[in-house]
Amino acid sequence: IEVKLTGTGWVGVGFSQGSTTSMTGQGEGSDIVVCADGEVLRYFTKVYMLSGGTAVSGASCSQDSGVTTLSFSRTLAAASDSEIAITPGTEQQVIWAYSAAGSFTFDSHGYNTGSSMVNFATDSVSETGLTTTAAPTDAMGTATDLALGDAVSMSFEPLDDDSAKIEVKLTGTGWIGLGFSQGSSISMTGGGDGSDLFVCADGEVTRYLTSIYSVSTGEAVSGATCTQESGVTTMSFSRTLAASSTSRRLSGEIAITPGVSQQVIFAYSEDGSFTFNSHGYNVGGKMVDFSSGAISEVGATATEPESSAETTTVLSSDPTELGTVSGVSIGEGVTLSFEPLSTDSVQIEVKLDGTSWVGVGFSQGTVTSMTGQGDGADIVVCAGGEVKRYFTTSYMLASGTTVPGASCTQESGSTIMRFSRTLAASGSSEIAIQPGSSQQVIWAYSDSGSFTLDSHGHNAGGCSIDFATGKVSDSGKKSGTALLFAHAICMLVAWAGLGPIGAIIARKLHVGKWFKYHRALQCVTVLLTILGFIFIVAEKEGEHFHSFHSILGLVIVALTILQPLNAVVRPHNPVLGEEKSTLRTAWEWLHRIIGWLLVVGGILNAIGGCLHARELDYDDTFFGVTLGIFMLFFMTFLCITILSFISSGRTAVCLRIKEPEQQKITDEK
């Protein structure tokens, strides 16, 4: 076989399953041979990327006079399940692609892909998805205000025998898009075979060709209009009925075939923005016959044209059957899309609005938790260009397994992860997807913007999703563990109460045995601080010191341990009549400054800890207990502080203790 490209980019040719142009062979796979950088490699794939590849013996990959030539030999029969046989006498699909950038190094093909049906016995060639018989001869009809979905209607009329004018109206002032899609279910990806989309946004109409859950570079549509008036957005454009051969991608456009019911999809802005952004749940589709104007639900029988009454798009007639959802928000900057590959498998796409690693997981329990409340989480992570799968019951990931056929890419400021998996769990280290029931999906991404897997910090969360309907709801709040309660109680008692009270006694209540009380309270504060530190380290396992609360807490623990050591080595305090040494004066200032820094920092971090628990989605019980303890001890400290300032001289209002001899106080100090 010899393949020639008029150009100097890499070129590839493949044998694909199915009846439509598809690199995935409609989930059954493609057998692909690629000429790049002077080498010829053979790949088998069921997804939208190539990995691995084996060198083809005796093949050649050359460039000469502006032409790239690929030449290779192969058996007609398939030598294994990862090859597709050549069957002369039968039309079979041959796909091709070449570099979008003209690079001889293997990179993205962009729109430079396509296919034909070839009979290797007769050299007969026809378009993929078509037979060599004549196409339907029904004429393009005229229809007005066909209701495609809630607030979206479409009108069309012929311009001539080969072209049509289409108008789409949205009752609203957001952007609006209309598309012609492949497959038998509502899907922006056309079931993997692509969609031909027209979008009206910011006063311009742009055409996109896509087979994934996002659009990149589009083409301006000549003569189209995109206007807003009286609360209605209107898009009007003309196009040929046939898929244009002048497109940047052969078969990339989808033909309009009057007399045949074909899928028309729509979407519009979720927040009413005229600038192109996420559509959220504002998507749907209908089957439309462009000859009669008959309209029906996708997968249903056609009916006569409807009026523009409101309709509802149904993802699946079976409440336990996997649905198709595009771009649903599961967290700040994170969207999830999914669609069935077969009755027992799904393709999932996760998109992060940023250029760091991103992960998504299926977790046990009823609250957002990486540990699945001790029962585990099944997590897939895109990092460093690789996709790995992990199962964990703790707050860290150990070794993972590479997900075959998955992709992890970064483009235009976004990170995109795509992978496929079975709905069922194939072992105890996997969690099944169960359409029809709401199950917890968790997500996380780097807190430093790193593409290498590191800490996520606060960039984590979760929600509950029904994979039949795409309905998203909030997960339950987390309960405080015994270790977390122990940490909170120790730190709150120490720094909302005992530590500050000990400091104010030393500062304002120089009465009787004040020094013994000060020393006792501060020793208990040190003990509680050390215990609280031990409890939180045990609770968090591998996740430490990534938040401001935890970093400030670490500084407080360190200074708390140093402060009593500082007191042990204090210089001698002079007796009556002796002059205080410079060293003693300096020590007193240092001890006081560190002490009051600890008091202020401890109180602020105690408040921050309560708020941090709220931020991490802990339940009302944990938040209420911690806040109650803080208020009890802090108000006690506040009361003693106020009374100490009201007191005068050496008479204490709340601690009336007989003053001992001055020499005894001096000895203790």
C-alpha positions as CSV (number, residue, x, y, z in Angstrom):
1,I,0.0,0.0,0.0
2,E,1.2,3.5,-0.9
3,V,-0.2,6.7,0.5
4,K,0.8,10.2,-0.8
5,L,0.1,13.5,0.8
6,T,0.6,16.7,-1.2
7,G,2.4,18.5,1.6
8,T,5.3,18.0,4.0
9,G,3.4,17.0,7.2
10,W,3.1,13.5,8.7
11,V,0.4,11.3,7.2
12,G,-1.6,8.3,8.4
13,V,-4.0,5.8,7.0
14,G,-6.2,3.3,8.8
15,F,-8.8,0.6,8.5
16,S,-11.8,1.4,10.8
17,Q,-14.8,-0.5,11.9
18,G,-18.4,0.8,11.7
19,S,-20.2,2.7,8.9
20,T,-19.3,6.3,9.7
21,T,-16.0,8.2,9.8
22,S,-14.5,7.4,13.1
23,M,-11.0,7.0,14.5
24,T,-12.5,4.8,17.3
25,G,-14.3,2.5,14.9
26,Q,-17.5,3.4,16.8
27,G,-15.9,1.8,19.8
28,E,-14.7,-1.3,17.9
29,G,-11.3,0.0,17.0
30,S,-9.1,1.2,14.1
31,D,-5.9,-0.3,12.7
32,I,-3.8,2.7,11.8
33,V,-0.4,3.2,10.1
34,V,1.4,6.5,10.5
35,C,4.4,8.0,8.6
36,A,6.2,10.6,10.8
37,D,9.8,11.7,11.2
38,G,10.9,9.2,8.6
39,E,9.5,6.2,10.6
40,V,6.4,4.1,10.0
41,L,4.5,2.9,13.1
42,R,1.3,0.8,13.4
43,Y,-1.3,1.4,16.1
44,F,-4.6,-0.1,17.2
45,T,-7.0,2.2,19.1
46,K,-10.6,2.4,20.3
47,V,-10.2,6.0,21.6
48,Y,-9.3,9.5,20.3
49,M,-5.6,9.1,20.7
50,L,-2.6,6.9,19.7
51,S,-0.1,5.5,22.2
52,G,2.6,2.9,21.9
53,G,2.9,1.8,18.3
54,T,5.1,-0.9,16.7
55,A,7.6,-0.3,13.9
56,V,6.4,-1.7,10.5
57,S,9.1,-3.8,9.0
58,G,10.3,-2.9,5.5
59,A,8.1,0.2,5.4
60,S,9.3,3.6,4.1
61,C,8.4,7.2,5.1
62,S,9.9,9.9,2.8
63,Q,9.4,13.5,1.6
64,D,10.4,14.7,-1.8
65,S,9.4,17.7,-3.9
66,G,6.7,18.8,-1.4
67,V,5.1,15.4,-1.2
68,T,5.1,12.9,1.7
69,T,4.9,9.2,0.7
70,L,4.1,6.3,3.0
71,S,4.7,2.8,1.6
72,F,4.2,-0.5,3.6
73,S,3.2,-4.1,3.2
74,R,0.8,-6.1,5.3
75,T,-1.2,-9.4,5.2
76,L,-4.8,-9.3,4.1
77,A,-5.8,-11.3,7.1
78,A,-5.8,-9.9,10.6
79,A,-3.0,-11.6,12.6
80,S,-4.6,-10.7,16.0
81,D,-7.5,-8.9,17.7
82,S,-5.5,-5.6,17.3
83,E,-5.5,-5.8,13.5
84,I,-8.4,-5.4,11.0
85,A,-8.5,-7.6,7.9
86,I,-8.6,-6.3,4.3
87,T,-11.5,-8.0,2.6
88,P,-11.6,-7.6,-1.2
89,G,-15.1,-7.7,-2.7
90,T,-16.5,-5.9,0.4
91,E,-16.7,-2.1,0.9
92,Q,-14.7,-1.2,4.0
93,Q,-13.9,2.0,5.7
94,V,-10.4,3.6,5.2
95,I,-9.7,6.7,7.3
96,W,-6.8,9.2,6.9
97,A,-5.3,12.2,8.7
98,Y,-2.3,14.5,8.4
99,S,-0.7,17.2,10.5
100,A,-2.7,20.4,11.2
101,A,0.6,22.4,11.3
102,G,2.4,20.8,8.4
103,S,4.8,19.2,10.9
104,F,6.7,16.0,10.0
105,T,6.8,15.3,13.7
106,F,3.6,13.5,14.9
107,D,1.2,16.1,16.4
108,S,-2.5,17.0,16.2
109,H,-4.3,16.6,12.9
110,G,-6.9,19.2,13.8
111,Y,-9.5,19.2,11.0
112,N,-7.3,17.3,8.5
113,T,-9.1,14.0,8.7
114,G,-11.6,12.0,6.7
115,S,-12.5,8.7,5.2
116,S,-13.9,6.8,2.2
117,M,-15.4,3.3,1.7
118,V,-13.1,1.3,-0.5
119,N,-13.5,-2.1,-2.3
120,F,-10.0,-3.6,-2.6
121,A,-11.2,-5.9,-5.4
122,T,-12.6,-3.3,-7.8
123,D,-11.0,-0.1,-6.6
124,S,-14.5,1.3,-6.1
125,V,-14.6,4.3,-3.8
126,S,-17.7,5.9,-2.1
127,E,-18.3,8.3,0.8
128,T,-18.4,6.8,4.2
129,G,-21.9,6.1,5.4
130,L,-23.3,6.2,1.8
131,T,-23.9,3.6,-0.8
132,T,-23.1,4.0,-4.5
133,T,-26.9,4.2,-5.1
134,A,-28.6,7.5,-5.5
135,A,-29.4,9.6,-2.5
136,P,-33.0,10.5,-1.4
137,T,-34.6,12.8,-3.9
138,D,-37.0,14.6,-1.5
139,A,-36.9,18.3,-1.9
140,M,-36.0,20.7,0.8
141,G,-39.2,21.9,2.6
142,T,-40.2,25.0,4.5
143,A,-41.0,25.1,8.2
144,T,-41.6,27.9,10.7
145,D,-40.9,28.0,14.4
146,L,-40.3,24.3,15.0
147,A,-39.9,23.9,18.8
148,L,-36.5,22.2,19.4
149,G,-36.6,22.8,23.1
150,D,-37.3,25.1,26.0
151,A,-37.2,28.7,24.5
152,V,-35.5,27.5,21.2
153,S,-37.2,27.3,17.8
154,M,-36.0,26.8,14.3
155,S,-37.2,27.8,10.8
156,F,-35.9,26.8,7.4
157,E,-36.5,27.3,3.7
158,P,-34.8,26.4,0.5
159,L,-32.7,28.9,-1.3
160,D,-32.2,26.7,-4.4
161,D,-32.0,23.0,-5.1
162,D,-28.6,22.7,-3.3
163,S,-28.8,25.1,-0.3
164,A,-31.1,26.3,2.5
165,K,-31.5,29.2,4.8
166,I,-31.9,28.4,8.5
167,E,-33.0,30.7,11.3
168,V,-32.8,29.9,15.1
169,K,-34.5,31.9,17.8
170,L,-33.8,31.9,21.5
171,T,-36.2,33.6,23.9
172,G,-33.4,35.2,25.9
173,T,-30.3,37.3,25.4
174,G,-27.6,34.6,25.7
175,W,-25.5,33.1,22.9
176,I,-27.3,30.3,21.0
177,G,-25.9,27.3,19.0
178,L,-27.4,24.8,16.6
179,G,-25.8,21.6,15.3
180,F,-26.2,18.6,13.1
181,S,-25.1,15.5,15.0
182,Q,-24.4,11.8,14.3
183,G,-25.6,8.9,16.4
184,S,-28.9,7.8,17.9
185,S,-28.7,9.8,21.2
186,I,-28.4,13.5,21.9
187,S,-24.7,14.2,21.9
188,M,-22.3,17.0,21.0
189,T,-19.8,14.4,20.0
190,G,-22.1,12.6,17.6
191,G,-21.5,9.4,19.5
192,G,-17.8,9.9,18.6
193,D,-18.5,10.5,15.0
194,G,-18.8,14.3,15.2
195,S,-21.1,17.2,15.1
196,D,-21.4,20.2,12.7
197,L,-22.1,23.3,14.9
198,F,-23.2,26.9,14.2
199,V,-22.8,29.3,17.1
200,C,-24.2,32.9,17.4
201,A,-22.2,34.8,20.1
202,D,-21.0,38.4,20.5
203,G,-22.7,39.4,17.2
204,E,-20.8,36.8,15.1
205,V,-21.7,33.4,13.7
206,T,-19.0,30.7,13.8
207,R,-19.0,27.1,12.5
208,Y,-17.2,24.3,14.4
209,L,-16.6,20.7,13.7
210,T,-16.0,18.5,16.8
211,S,-16.1,15.0,18.0
212,I,-15.3,15.9,21.7
213,Y,-17.0,17.8,24.5
214,S,-15.4,21.1,23.5
215,V,-14.8,23.4,20.5
216,S,-11.6,25.1,19.5
217,T,-10.9,27.1,16.3
218,G,-14.0,27.7,14.2
219,E,-14.7,29.4,10.8
220,A,-16.7,32.6,10.4
221,V,-19.9,31.9,8.4
222,S,-20.1,34.3,5.5
223,G,-23.3,36.3,5.2
224,A,-24.7,35.0,8.5
225,T,-26.3,37.3,11.1
226,C,-26.4,37.2,14.9
227,T,-28.6,39.8,16.6
228,Q,-30.5,40.5,19.8
229,E,-33.7,42.5,19.9
230,S,-36.6,42.7,22.4
231,G,-35.2,40.0,24.6
232,V,-34.7,37.5,21.7
233,T,-31.5,36.2,20.2
234,T,-31.7,35.4,16.5
235,M,-29.2,33.5,14.3
236,S,-29.6,33.3,10.6
237,F,-27.3,31.5,8.1
238,S,-27.2,29.7,4.8
239,R,-25.5,26.5,4.0
240,T,-25.3,23.8,1.3
241,L,-27.4,20.7,1.8
242,A,-24.3,18.6,0.9
243,A,-21.2,18.3,3.1
244,S,-18.8,20.7,1.3
245,S,-15.7,19.2,-0.2
246,T,-13.9,22.5,0.4
247,S,-14.1,22.1,4.1
248,R,-10.8,21.8,6.0
249,R,-11.8,18.3,6.8
250,L,-13.4,15.9,4.3
251,S,-16.7,14.5,5.7
252,G,-16.2,16.9,8.6
253,E,-19.4,18.7,7.7
254,I,-22.7,16.9,8.0
255,A,-25.1,16.9,5.1
256,I,-28.8,17.9,5.3
257,T,-30.8,15.1,3.7
258,P,-34.4,16.0,3.2
259,G,-36.7,13.0,3.5
260,V,-34.6,11.5,6.2
261,S,-35.1,12.2,9.9
262,Q,-31.7,13.5,11.3
263,Q,-30.5,14.8,14.6
264,V,-30.5,18.5,15.3
265,I,-29.0,19.6,18.6
266,F,-29.0,23.0,20.4
267,A,-27.4,24.8,23.3
268,Y,-27.4,28.2,24.9
269,S,-25.7,30.2,27.7
270,E,-26.4,29.0,31.2
271,D,-26.0,32.5,32.6
272,G,-27.6,34.6,29.8
273,S,-24.2,35.8,28.6
274,F,-23.9,36.8,24.9
275,T,-20.2,35.9,25.1
276,F,-19.6,32.2,24.3
277,N,-19.3,30.3,27.6
278,S,-20.7,27.1,29.3
279,H,-24.2,26.0,28.4
280,G,-24.7,24.0,31.6
281,Y,-28.0,22.1,31.4
282,N,-29.3,24.3,28.5
283,V,-28.9,21.7,25.8
284,G,-31.2,19.3,23.9
285,G,-32.1,18.0,20.5
286,K,-34.8,16.7,18.1
287,M,-35.0,14.5,15.0
288,V,-36.0,16.7,12.1
289,D,-37.0,15.8,8.5
290,F,-36.0,18.8,6.4
291,S,-38.5,17.8,3.7
292,S,-41.8,17.5,5.6
293,G,-40.8,19.4,8.7
294,A,-41.8,16.4,10.8
295,I,-40.2,16.5,14.3
296,S,-39.7,13.8,16.9
297,E,-37.8,13.0,20.0
298,V,-34.3,11.5,19.5
299,G,-34.8,7.8,19.2
300,A,-38.7,8.1,18.8
301,T,-41.1,8.0,15.9
302,A,-41.6,11.2,13.8
303,T,-44.7,13.3,14.2
304,E,-46.0,16.3,12.3
305,P,-44.4,19.7,13.0
306,E,-45.1,21.0,16.4
307,S,-45.9,24.6,17.4
308,S,-43.4,26.5,19.5
309,A,-44.7,25.1,22.8
310,E,-42.2,24.3,25.5
311,T,-40.7,20.8,25.4
312,T,-38.4,18.8,27.7
313,T,-35.4,16.8,26.4
314,V,-35.3,13.3,27.8
315,L,-31.8,11.8,28.1
316,S,-33.0,8.2,28.4
317,S,-36.4,6.5,28.5
318,D,-35.0,3.9,30.9
319,P,-34.3,5.6,34.3
320,T,-31.5,3.1,34.9
321,E,-29.8,3.5,31.5
322,L,-26.7,5.5,31.2
323,G,-27.4,9.0,29.8
324,T,-25.4,11.5,27.8
325,V,-24.3,14.8,29.5
326,S,-22.0,17.5,28.3
327,G,-20.1,20.0,30.4
328,V,-21.9,19.8,33.7
329,S,-20.2,21.7,36.5
330,I,-19.1,19.6,39.4
331,G,-16.9,22.2,41.1
332,E,-15.3,25.6,40.7
333,G,-13.6,25.4,37.3
334,V,-14.2,21.7,36.8
335,T,-16.8,20.2,34.3
336,L,-17.7,16.6,33.6
337,S,-19.1,15.1,30.4
338,F,-20.0,11.5,29.7
339,E,-21.7,9.3,27.2
340,P,-22.2,5.5,26.7
341,L,-19.8,3.6,24.5
342,S,-21.9,0.5,24.8
343,T,-24.5,-0.9,27.1
344,D,-21.9,-1.7,29.7
345,S,-19.2,1.0,29.2
346,V,-18.9,4.8,29.3
347,Q,-16.5,7.5,28.0
348,I,-15.8,10.3,30.5
349,E,-14.3,13.7,29.9
350,V,-13.1,16.0,32.7
351,K,-12.1,19.6,31.9
352,L,-10.3,21.9,34.2
353,D,-10.2,25.7,33.6
354,G,-6.4,25.8,34.3
355,T,-3.1,24.1,33.4
356,S,-2.5,21.8,36.4
357,W,-3.1,18.2,37.0
358,V,-6.7,17.2,37.6
359,G,-8.4,14.1,39.1
360,V,-11.9,12.7,39.4
361,G,-13.1,9.8,41.5
362,F,-16.0,7.7,42.6
363,S,-16.3,7.6,46.3
364,Q,-18.2,5.5,48.8
365,G,-20.3,6.9,51.6
366,T,-22.7,9.9,51.7
367,V,-20.2,12.8,52.2
368,T,-17.4,14.3,50.2
369,S,-14.4,12.2,51.1
370,M,-11.2,11.0,49.4
371,T,-11.3,8.0,51.8
372,G,-14.9,7.0,51.0
373,Q,-15.5,7.3,54.8
374,G,-13.0,4.4,55.2
375,D,-14.6,2.3,52.4
376,G,-12.4,3.7,49.6
377,A,-12.5,5.8,46.5
378,D,-11.8,4.9,42.8
379,I,-9.8,7.8,41.5
380,V,-8.5,8.7,38.0
381,V,-5.8,11.4,37.7
382,C,-4.4,13.3,34.7
383,A,-0.9,14.5,35.5
384,G,2.3,14.9,33.5
385,G,0.5,13.8,30.2
386,E,-0.5,10.4,31.7
387,V,-3.7,9.1,33.1
388,K,-3.5,6.7,36.1
389,R,-6.1,5.0,38.2
390,Y,-5.9,4.6,42.0
391,F,-7.9,3.0,44.8
392,T,-7.4,4.4,48.2
393,T,-8.9,4.3,51.7
394,S,-6.6,7.0,53.1
395,Y,-5.7,10.6,52.4
396,M,-2.9,9.8,49.9
397,L,-2.4,8.0,46.6
398,A,0.3,5.4,46.3
399,S,1.1,3.5,43.1
400,G,-1.5,3.7,40.3
401,T,-2.1,1.8,37.1
402,T,-2.0,3.4,33.6
403,V,-5.4,3.7,32.0
404,P,-5.1,2.2,28.5
405,G,-6.4,4.5,25.7
406,A,-6.9,7.5,28.0
407,S,-5.6,11.0,27.2
408,C,-4.3,13.8,29.3
409,T,-3.7,17.1,27.4
410,Q,-3.5,20.8,27.9
411,E,-4.8,23.3,25.4
412,S,-5.8,27.0,25.4
413,G,-5.4,27.3,29.2
414,S,-7.4,24.1,30.0
415,T,-6.5,20.6,31.1
416,I,-8.6,17.9,29.5
417,M,-8.7,14.2,30.7
418,R,-10.6,11.6,28.7
419,F,-10.9,7.9,29.6
420,S,-13.3,5.0,29.2
421,R,-14.3,2.4,31.7
422,T,-16.9,-0.3,32.3
423,L,-20.0,0.6,34.4
424,A,-19.4,-2.5,36.5
425,A,-16.6,-2.8,39.0
426,S,-14.2,-5.5,37.9
427,G,-12.8,-6.0,41.4
428,S,-12.8,-4.9,45.0
429,S,-10.5,-2.0,44.1
430,E,-13.1,-0.4,41.7
431,I,-16.4,1.3,42.3
432,A,-19.3,0.7,39.9
433,I,-21.2,3.4,38.1
434,Q,-24.9,2.9,38.7
435,P,-27.2,5.0,36.5
436,G,-30.5,5.7,38.1
437,S,-29.1,6.2,41.6
438,S,-27.3,9.3,42.9
439,Q,-23.6,8.5,43.7
440,Q,-20.7,10.6,44.9
441,V,-18.2,12.0,42.5
442,I,-15.1,13.8,43.9
443,W,-12.6,16.0,42.2
444,A,-9.3,17.7,42.9
445,Y,-6.6,19.7,41.2
446,S,-3.2,21.2,42.1
447,D,-3.0,24.1,44.5
448,S,0.2,25.3,42.9
449,G,-0.7,25.0,39.3
450,S,1.7,22.1,38.7
451,F,1.1,19.5,36.0
452,T,3.0,17.1,38.2
453,L,0.9,15.3,40.8
454,D,1.3,17.2,44.1
455,S,-1.0,18.5,46.9
456,H,-4.4,19.8,46.0
457,G,-4.7,21.9,49.2
458,H,-8.3,23.4,49.2
459,N,-8.8,22.6,45.5
460,A,-11.0,19.6,46.1
461,G,-14.7,18.9,46.5
462,G,-17.5,16.6,45.4
463,C,-21.1,16.2,44.5
464,S,-23.7,13.5,43.8
465,I,-24.6,12.6,40.2
466,D,-27.2,10.4,38.6
467,F,-25.5,9.0,35.5
468,A,-28.9,8.3,33.9
469,T,-30.3,11.8,34.1
470,G,-27.2,13.9,34.7
471,K,-28.8,15.5,37.7
472,V,-26.2,17.0,40.1
473,S,-26.8,17.6,43.8
474,D,-24.7,18.5,46.8
475,S,-23.0,15.7,48.7
476,G,-23.7,15.4,52.5
477,K,-21.4,17.2,54.9
478,K,-18.5,15.4,56.6
479,S,-18.7,14.4,60.2
480,G,-15.8,15.1,62.5
481,T,-13.7,12.1,63.5
482,A,-12.6,11.4,67.0
483,L,-9.0,12.6,66.2
484,L,-10.4,15.8,64.7
485,F,-12.6,16.5,67.7
486,A,-9.6,15.8,70.0
487,H,-7.4,18.2,68.0
488,A,-10.1,20.9,68.1
489,I,-10.8,20.6,71.8
490,C,-7.1,20.6,72.8
491,M,-6.3,23.7,70.7
492,L,-9.4,25.6,71.6
493,V,-9.1,25.1,75.3
494,A,-5.4,26.0,75.1
495,W,-5.6,29.1,72.9
496,A,-9.1,30.4,73.4
497,G,-8.8,30.1,77.2
498,L,-5.8,28.8,79.2
499,G,-2.9,30.4,77.3
500,P,-4.4,33.9,77.1
501,I,-5.6,33.7,80.7
502,G,-2.1,32.8,81.9
503,A,-0.7,35.7,79.9
504,I,-3.1,38.3,81.4
505,I,-2.4,37.0,84.9
506,A,1.3,37.7,84.3
507,R,0.6,41.1,82.8
508,K,-2.1,42.6,85.1
509,L,-2.8,40.4,88.2
510,H,0.5,40.5,90.2
511,V,-1.3,39.3,93.3
512,G,-0.2,36.6,95.7
513,K,0.8,33.4,94.0
514,W,0.2,34.8,90.5
515,F,3.5,33.3,89.2
516,K,2.5,29.8,90.2
517,Y,-0.9,30.2,88.5
518,H,0.8,31.7,85.4
519,R,3.3,28.8,85.3
520,A,0.6,26.1,85.8
521,L,-1.7,27.5,83.1
522,Q,1.1,27.8,80.6
523,C,2.4,24.3,81.3
524,V,-1.1,22.9,80.6
525,T,-1.3,25.0,77.5
526,V,2.0,23.6,76.2
527,L,0.8,20.0,77.0
528,L,-2.6,20.6,75.2
529,T,-0.8,22.2,72.2
530,I,1.5,19.2,71.8
531,L,-1.4,16.7,72.1
532,G,-3.5,18.7,69.6
533,F,-0.6,18.7,67.2
534,I,-0.2,14.9,67.5
535,F,-3.9,14.3,67.0
536,I,-4.1,16.3,63.7
537,V,-0.9,14.8,62.3
538,A,-2.4,11.3,62.9
539,E,-5.7,12.4,61.4
540,K,-4.3,13.9,58.2
541,E,-1.8,11.1,57.5
542,G,0.2,12.3,54.4
543,E,-1.6,15.7,53.9
544,H,0.2,18.3,56.0
545,F,0.8,22.0,56.2
546,H,-0.8,23.2,52.9
547,S,-3.3,25.7,54.4
548,F,-2.7,29.0,56.2
549,H,-4.4,27.5,59.3
550,S,-2.0,24.6,59.4
551,I,1.1,26.6,58.7
552,L,0.3,29.2,61.4
553,G,-0.5,26.3,63.7
554,L,2.9,24.8,63.1
555,V,4.6,28.1,64.0
556,I,2.5,28.4,67.1
557,V,3.4,24.8,68.2
558,A,7.1,25.6,67.7
559,L,7.1,28.8,69.7
560,T,4.9,27.3,72.4
561,I,7.6,24.6,73.0
562,L,10.4,27.2,72.9
563,Q,8.7,29.6,75.4
564,P,9.0,27.4,78.5
565,L,12.5,26.5,77.6
566,N,13.1,30.3,77.3
567,A,11.7,30.7,80.8
568,V,14.0,27.9,82.3
569,V,17.2,29.8,81.2
570,R,15.9,33.2,82.3
571,P,18.5,35.5,84.0
572,H,18.3,36.0,87.8
573,N,15.8,38.6,88.9
574,P,17.4,41.1,91.4
575,V,16.3,41.3,95.0
576,L,15.2,44.5,96.6
577,G,17.8,47.1,96.3
578,E,19.6,45.4,93.4
579,E,19.6,46.9,89.9
580,K,18.0,44.8,87.1
581,S,20.6,43.7,84.6
582,T,20.5,44.5,80.9
583,L,20.3,40.8,80.1
584,R,17.3,40.4,82.4
585,T,15.5,43.4,80.9
586,A,16.1,42.0,77.4
587,W,14.9,38.6,78.4
588,E,11.7,40.0,79.9
589,W,10.9,41.9,76.7
590,L,11.6,38.8,74.5
591,H,9.5,36.6,76.7
592,R,6.6,39.1,76.7
593,I,6.7,39.7,72.9
594,I,6.8,36.0,72.1
595,G,4.0,35.3,74.7
596,W,1.7,38.0,73.3
597,L,2.4,37.0,69.7
598,L,1.4,33.5,70.7
599,V,-1.8,34.8,72.4
600,V,-2.9,36.8,69.4
601,G,-1.8,34.1,66.9
602,G,-3.5,31.4,69.0
603,I,-6.8,33.2,69.2
604,L,-6.8,34.1,65.5
605,N,-5.9,30.5,64.6
606,A,-8.6,29.2,66.9
607,I,-11.2,31.3,65.0
608,G,-9.6,30.3,61.7
609,G,-9.9,26.6,62.7
610,C,-13.6,26.9,63.2
611,L,-14.0,28.7,59.9
612,H,-11.7,26.2,58.2
613,A,-14.0,23.4,59.3
614,R,-16.9,25.2,57.7
615,E,-14.8,25.7,54.5
616,L,-14.0,22.0,54.4
617,D,-17.7,21.1,54.5
618,Y,-17.8,19.6,58.0
619,D,-21.3,19.2,59.4
620,D,-23.2,21.5,61.8
621,T,-22.4,19.3,64.7
622,F,-18.7,19.6,64.4
623,F,-18.9,23.3,63.6
624,G,-21.3,24.0,66.5
625,V,-19.2,22.1,69.1
626,T,-16.0,23.8,68.1
627,L,-17.6,27.3,68.0
628,G,-19.2,26.6,71.4
629,I,-15.9,25.6,73.1
630,F,-14.2,28.7,71.6
631,M,-16.9,31.1,72.8
632,L,-17.0,29.5,76.3
633,F,-13.2,29.9,76.9
634,F,-12.7,33.1,75.0
635,M,-15.5,34.8,76.9
636,T,-13.9,33.6,80.2
637,F,-10.6,35.1,79.1
638,L,-12.4,38.4,78.0
639,C,-14.1,38.6,81.4
640,I,-10.8,38.2,83.4
641,T,-9.1,40.7,81.1
642,I,-11.8,43.4,81.6
643,L,-11.8,42.8,85.4
644,S,-8.0,43.0,85.5
645,F,-8.2,46.5,83.9
646,I,-10.9,47.6,86.3
647,S,-8.8,46.5,89.2
648,S,-6.5,49.1,90.7
649,G,-3.1,48.8,92.4
650,R,-2.4,45.4,93.8
651,T,-6.0,44.6,94.6
652,A,-7.5,42.0,92.3
653,V,-11.3,41.9,91.9
654,C,-11.5,38.2,90.9
655,L,-8.4,36.8,92.7
656,R,-8.1,38.2,96.2
657,I,-5.1,36.5,97.6
658,K,-3.0,37.6,100.5
659,E,0.2,39.1,99.2
660,P,3.3,37.3,100.6
661,E,6.6,38.9,101.3
662,Q,8.3,40.6,98.4
663,Q,11.5,38.5,98.9
664,K,9.5,35.3,98.4
665,I,8.0,36.6,95.1
666,T,11.4,37.6,94.0
667,D,12.8,34.1,94.7
668,E,10.0,32.5,92.7
669,K,10.4,34.8,89.7
